[in-house]
Amino acid sequence: MPILRVLSYNVRSLRDDPVAVARVIRESGAHLVFLQEAPAFWRWRARCSQLARRCAMVAVAGGGGGAFGNFLLCSPAVLAHSARTFRLAHAPMRPDKGAAVAELSYGGVRFVAAGTHLTTGDATHGDEREAQLRSLLAELSGPDGLPLIVAGDLNEEHTGPAWRALAARLTDAGAGSTTPTFSCRTPRRRIDGIFADPRLPVRQYRVLDSPDVRRASDHFPIYAELEL
C-alpha cells in the first residue's frame, strides 16, 4: 500500500522567515502540503509560485481569491486531476474564510484533499466555526465516494464543536496527542489538525519542531503518514 506523507502548516502570510518556511516544508519530505495564511492579497500569485519553487513542489489550488490564504502544494509524484476554491459560511461583519480543494492521486489511488482555516476568536465563536465546517463538508459531499483528507487551522481545540464534528466523520490523525501546535513562543494549544477518511489508516503523526520552525511562523507544522 502506498504511504502518503502529509503536512499542514499555518505560515502567517510569510511575515517571519519565508526561506525557513520553505526549508521546513522541503525537509518534511511531504507529498501533500496544506498551507494556511499563504499570500492571498498583493501579488499573491507570484508569491505563491515563488514559495512552490522554493519548496520544489507544484502549486495545485488556492492562495488568494476564494481560498483566502488556503494553498495546496504537491510533490511531482502526486497527480492533480482537478482543483477549486470556495468561500465558507461566515457571520455578518466577520472576516471571509475559504477552502482549497483538489482531487489527487498517488500510487494509483485517488482521493480528495481539502485545506481550510476556520474563523478566529474565543469559545463564543464556536457556532460560527461549526457553521463554516458544515458548509465545507456540504461542498465536499459528492457522489464519487473518494476518500477525503481535510487539514488546517481550526482555531479551536479538540473539545470545540467544529473539531468534534469533523472528528466524528473523519479520523483525527493526532487524537491522543497533547503536543501543542500554537504558539511557537508559548506552546499551549493544539488547534491545527489533519483528518483522514477512516479508509486511510494513520501510520504516524508528529508535531515538527526545529530552529527553522521557530523562525518560520507562529504555528508548529503537523505531519502525518496515511496508508492509501
SVG drawing of the C-alpha trace seen along z (x, -y; Angstrom):
<svg xmlns="http://www.w3.org/2000/svg" viewBox="-25 -44 43 46">
<polyline fill="none" stroke="black" stroke-width="0.4" points="0.0,0.0 1.4,-3.5 2.1,-5.8 1.1,-9.4 3.1,-11.9 1.0,-14.9 2.0,-18.3 -0.3,-21.1 1.2,-24.4 -0.1,-28.0 2.7,-30.1 1.5,-33.5 1.4,-35.2 5.2,-34.6 5.8,-37.6 8.5,-35.9 11.1,-33.9 9.8,-32.6 13.1,-30.9 12.8,-28.9 9.2,-28.1 10.4,-26.5 13.2,-24.6 10.7,-23.2 8.4,-22.0 11.2,-20.5 12.8,-18.7 9.5,-17.2 9.5,-15.1 5.7,-15.6 3.9,-14.6 1.0,-16.8 1.1,-20.2 -1.9,-22.2 -0.9,-25.8 -3.0,-28.4 -2.3,-32.1 -0.4,-31.8 -0.1,-35.0 -3.7,-36.0 -3.6,-39.6 -0.9,-41.8 0.9,-39.9 -0.3,-36.6 0.0,-34.6 3.7,-35.5 4.4,-35.0 2.7,-31.6 4.5,-30.5 7.8,-31.5 7.0,-29.6 6.2,-26.5 9.5,-26.7 11.4,-27.1 9.7,-24.0 10.4,-22.1 6.7,-21.4 3.8,-22.1 1.1,-24.7 -2.2,-22.9 -5.0,-25.1 -5.7,-28.2 -3.7,-31.1 -5.8,-34.2 -9.3,-34.6 -12.0,-32.4 -9.3,-30.4 -8.5,-33.3 -4.9,-32.1 -5.5,-28.3 -3.0,-26.8 -2.3,-23.2 1.1,-22.1 2.1,-18.6 5.3,-16.8 5.7,-15.8 4.8,-12.3 1.2,-13.3 -1.1,-13.8 -3.7,-16.6 -7.0,-15.9 -9.0,-19.0 -8.9,-21.9 -11.2,-24.6 -11.7,-27.1 -14.8,-28.4 -16.0,-30.7 -17.2,-29.3 -20.2,-30.5 -19.5,-33.5 -21.4,-35.8 -22.1,-39.4 -19.2,-41.8 -16.8,-38.8 -13.8,-38.0 -14.3,-35.9 -12.9,-32.3 -12.4,-29.8 -11.1,-26.4 -8.8,-25.0 -9.8,-21.6 -8.2,-19.2 -8.9,-15.7 -5.5,-14.0 -3.9,-10.6 -0.8,-9.0 0.4,-5.5 -2.7,-5.0 -5.1,-5.8 -7.5,-8.8 -8.6,-10.9 -9.9,-14.4 -7.8,-16.9 -9.4,-20.0 -7.5,-22.7 -9.2,-25.3 -8.7,-27.9 -11.7,-28.5 -12.5,-31.8 -10.5,-33.2 -12.0,-34.1 -12.7,-32.6 -15.2,-29.9 -18.1,-32.3 -17.3,-31.9 -17.6,-28.1 -21.0,-28.2 -19.5,-30.2 -16.7,-27.7 -19.2,-24.9 -21.3,-26.6 -18.1,-27.0 -17.3,-23.3 -20.8,-22.3 -20.6,-24.5 -17.2,-22.9 -18.5,-19.3 -21.6,-20.1 -19.5,-21.4 -17.4,-18.2 -20.3,-15.7 -20.3,-14.3 -21.4,-11.1 -18.0,-9.7 -17.2,-8.4 -13.5,-9.2 -11.5,-9.1 -11.3,-12.6 -8.4,-14.3 -9.1,-17.6 -6.4,-19.6 -6.0,-23.1 -6.1,-25.6 -9.4,-25.1 -8.7,-27.8 -10.2,-25.6 -9.1,-22.6 -10.4,-19.0 -13.3,-19.9 -14.7,-22.6 -17.9,-21.9 -16.2,-22.2 -13.4,-19.9 -15.8,-17.3 -18.0,-17.4 -15.0,-16.8 -13.6,-14.0 -17.0,-12.3 -16.8,-11.9 -13.0,-11.5 -10.1,-10.2 -8.2,-12.8 -4.6,-11.9 -3.4,-13.5 -6.0,-12.0 -4.5,-11.4 -1.6,-13.8 -1.1,-16.5 1.6,-18.3 0.6,-21.9 0.6,-23.4 0.3,-27.0 2.1,-29.2 5.8,-28.7 6.6,-31.3 4.3,-29.9 3.1,-26.5 -0.3,-25.8 -3.0,-24.7 -3.5,-22.0 -5.6,-23.9 -4.2,-22.5 -5.3,-19.2 -5.1,-16.5 -8.3,-14.4 -8.4,-11.4 -11.1,-9.2 -11.4,-6.0 -10.4,-4.0 -6.9,-5.7 -5.2,-4.3 -2.9,-6.8 0.5,-5.3 2.3,-8.2 1.6,-11.7 4.1,-14.3 4.3,-18.0 7.5,-19.1 10.0,-21.4 13.4,-22.7 15.2,-26.1 13.8,-26.7 10.3,-26.0 10.7,-28.5 11.9,-31.2 9.4,-30.5 6.0,-31.1 4.0,-31.3 2.5,-27.8 4.2,-24.4 3.7,-22.3 1.9,-19.0 2.9,-15.8 1.1,-12.6 1.6,-9.4 -1.6,-7.9 -1.9,-4.5 -3.8,-4.8"/>
</svg>
